[in-house]
Structures are given as C-alpha cells and as structure tokens.
C-alpha cells in the first residue's frame, strides 16, 4: 500500500511536467494533424502544404519558448552550484 501511495504522490508532483511534455508533443505534431485534416476535407495539395507548414512553424516557435525557459532554469541552478563550489574551495 505504501508503494502505491508513494507512486501516486510522485505522479501528482510531476503532473505539471507531464502536461508540458504532452503540449510539446501536440505542438510538434500539429502540422501533421492539420495536414491530415485538410486532406480528409478534400483540399488541394498546395493549401495542405502551406497551412501544414505554417501551423508547424507556429508550433515549433511555441516549443522553442517552452524549452528555452526550461533550459534557462537548469543553467541558473548550475551557475548557483558553481558559485557555491568556488566559495567553499
């Protein structure tokens, strides 16, 4: 019972990371989804390509800003650790 409770607690704690990962996946595959939808609606190839690429570019820009924010936090924590190490040397 304790193991299940521990795992559910970890899942609850990492829920925001799961949501961010899902959003990254959705934004990464959004161009393909739009292209398939337009193909199903019988649009022409040029329209499908243009709209699919445009949607994919918007998704990649959003992914860039989400990932940049994530890596910025990692870099800040590394620089803080380096400062602490230099202080204690």
C-alpha positions in Angstrom: 0.0 0.0 0.0 2.8 2.4 0.8 4.4 1.8 -2.6 1.2 2.8 -4.4 0.8 5.9 -2.2 4.4 6.9 -2.9 4.0 6.4 -6.7 0.7 8.4 -6.7 2.4 11.2 -4.8 5.2 11.3 -7.3 2.7 11.4 -10.1 0.9 14.3 -8.5 4.1 16.2 -8.0 5.2 15.7 -11.7 1.8 16.4 -13.2 2.9 19.8 -14.5 5.9 18.2 -16.2 3.6 15.6 -17.8 1.3 18.4 -19.1 4.3 20.3 -20.5 5.5 17.1 -22.3 2.1 16.5 -23.7 1.9 20.1 -25.0 5.4 19.7 -26.6 4.2 16.6 -28.4 1.0 18.3 -29.6 2.8 21.3 -30.9 5.4 19.2 -32.6 2.8 17.1 -34.4 0.3 19.8 -35.0 1.3 20.4 -38.6 0.8 16.8 -39.5 -2.6 16.8 -37.8 -3.7 19.8 -39.7 -2.4 18.4 -43.0 -4.3 15.1 -42.4 -7.5 17.0 -41.5 -7.3 19.2 -44.6 -6.6 16.1 -46.8 -9.7 14.5 -45.3 -11.7 17.6 -46.2 -10.6 17.3 -49.8 -8.4 20.5 -50.0 -5.7 20.8 -52.7 -2.1 19.9 -52.1 -0.7 23.4 -52.2 -3.2 24.6 -49.5 -2.4 21.5 -47.4 1.3 22.1 -47.6 1.2 25.8 -46.9 -1.2 25.6 -44.0 0.6 22.5 -42.6 4.0 24.2 -42.7 2.6 27.4 -41.2 1.0 25.6 -38.3 4.2 23.5 -37.8 6.3 26.7 -37.6 4.0 28.3 -35.1 4.2 25.0 -33.0 8.0 25.0 -33.2 8.2 28.6 -32.1 6.0 27.8 -29.1 8.1 24.7 -28.3 11.3 26.9 -28.6 10.0 29.3 -25.9 8.8 26.5 -23.7 12.2 24.7 -23.9 14.2 27.8 -23.6 12.5 28.6 -20.3 13.2 25.0 -19.1 16.9 25.2 -20.0 17.3 28.7 -18.5 16.2 27.2 -15.1 18.7 24.4 -15.5 21.6 26.8 -16.3 20.7 29.1 -13.4 20.8 26.2 -11.0 24.2 25.0 -12.4 25.6 28.5 -12.1 24.5 28.7 -8.5 26.1 25.3 -7.8 29.4 26.5 -9.4 29.3 29.7 -7.2 28.9 27.6 -4.1 31.8 25.3 -5.1 34.1 28.2 -5.7 33.1 29.7 -2.4 34.0 26.6 -0.5 37.3 25.9 -2.3 
